[in-house]
Amino acid sequence: MLCAIFPNVPVVALTATASKTDISSIKESLNLRKPLEVIGNPNRPNIHYKKVFRKGEDIEFFEELLQPIACDLKAKTVNYPITIMYLPLRWCGFAFKFFERHLGSEQYYPSNAQPLPENRLFAQYHAPRQELSSAVSKVRVVFATVAMGMGVDIQSIRTVIHAEPPRTVREYFQETG
């Protein structure tokens, strides 16, 4: 519609993850004729994968997964590498509460800091993205859903953990970056 009203105005359409069908639909709905498409390869040589088999019931599995991360975070505080853990929504709150219990008063940095969210070493998926992008960010572990992965470009992320396999390849690319 816009292209019909403004035929000489350049149009840019951007998406992070779209299937061929979605791209065709976007081009058709925007009435784009012979657009220049720039498509990047999601393969990254600096990304390494490790698979861990799930044992036990859900709660046991998540506690086993969270325990070593919480211990490392407690020991290393702001020296712990920024980590995003993708979880189903129903487990984000569980992970957050697990870290609250495990770290206790040491969940805040520095040790004498006020117990405020901005001083906490971990956050849920709604953590401000600017805070994660900051070189002096206190947030080291983020519990997130796939919604966090959309449009995120945080250079300092060192670890991405998928607590469960993403349901689609598109979700996987959003979570991995």
N, C-alpha and C positions, 0 to 999 in steps of 0.2 A: 504494500500500500504506500509506504513512504517513498519507495523508489519510483512509483508512478507519479506521485505529487512532486517530488524533487529529483528528476531524472539525472541531473548533473552533479549531485552531491555524493561524495564518496561515503560508503557504508563499511563499517567494521563490525564483524560478528565474531565473538570470542567464546570458546568453551574449553574447559579443561579435559573433559572426558565425554565423548559422544560417539555412538556407534555410527556405521555408515548410513543406517536408516535414519538416525537422528540428524545427521549432517544433511541428508537429502531433504528431510522435512524442514529444517531450518532454512536451507537455500530456497525451497519452494515458498514457505510462508513469508520470507523477506523479499521474495521475487528477485533473487540475485541471479544475474546472468553471467556465466563464465567467471566466477570469482576466483581470485588467487587463494589457494589453500596452503597453509603452512602447518604441517603435521610433524610433531616431534616423536621420537622413539623413547618409550618409557624405560628402556634398558639402561641401567646405570652401573658402570664398572666399580663404583665405590660402595655398592650395596651388596651385602652378604646375607645369605639366608640360613636359618637354622630351624629345623622342625623338631618339636617336642611332642611326644605322644601323650595323650590325655589319659590319666588314671583316676579311678574313683568317681565319686559323685561330684556334682557341680561345686558345692561349697568346698569340699576337700581340694578339688582341682584349683579353684581360684585362690584359696589360702596358700597352697603349695607354690603357685605362680607368684603371688604377691610377697610372700615372706622374705625371700632373698633380696628382692628389690627394696623393700622397706628397710631391711637391715643395712644394706649398702648406702641408702639415702641417709639413714640416721648417722652412719659413720662418716660419710663424705660431705654431707650437707651441700653447699653451693658448688662443690667440686664434682658432684655427681653429674654425669653427662645428661643433657636434656633428653628426656624419654617421653614418647607418646605411646600410651597403651590403648589400643582400640578394643572396646568391649561392647557387648550388647547393652542397650540402655538400662535394662533391669539390673546389670552388674556394676554400672558406674558408681552408683551410690554405695554399694557394698564395698567396692575397692576403696572409696574415699573414707568410709567409716573404719575400715580395716587399718588404713594408714594413720588415721587419727588415734585409734587405740594403741597401735604399735609404737608410734613416735611420741605420743603424749605431748609434753611441753616442748620437746625437741623438734616439733613440726614447724616451728617458727625460727627465722634467722634474722639477725644474730640471736644468740641464746637469751639475751635480755630484751628482745623485741616484744612489742605489744602483740597480744594474740589477735591479730587482724588478718583478714584474707590476703592482703598484699605482702605480708611477711611470711606466709606459709610456703613450704617447700614443694607442695603438690596442689593440684587444682582439678576440678572437673572440666568437662569439655567447654563450658562457657567462659573459661579463663580468657581474659583480654589477650588478643593476639599480639598487640603492641608489647605487652609485658614479656611474652615469650621471645619476641624479636630483639629485645633490649640486651645489650652486652652485659648488663649488670642484673639481669633477671634473677630473682630468687626462686622462681618456679622451676623445678627440675623434673617433676613427673606430672604428666597430664593424663587423666582418665577421660577418654573421648569416645564419641560415636563417629560413624562415617561422616556425619555433618561437619565435623571439625576439619576434615581433609579437603573440603571444597575451597579452593583458592588460597590455601595456606602455603606460604613460601618462607619458612623459617630456617635460615641457613645453619643455625647452631644445633639443630636436632641431630643426635648421634645414634639413637636407638628407636626403632618402631616395633612395637609388640602387638601382634594380632592374637588376642585371647581366643578367638574363634575364627575359623576361616571366613573371609568375606563371602557374601552370597553370590556375587557376580564379579566378573573380571573388572568391570567398571568401578565397583566399590573398592576392589583391591588396588587399582591404580590411584584412586582418591586417597586411600589410606597410606600408600607407600610414598606418594609424591612423585 
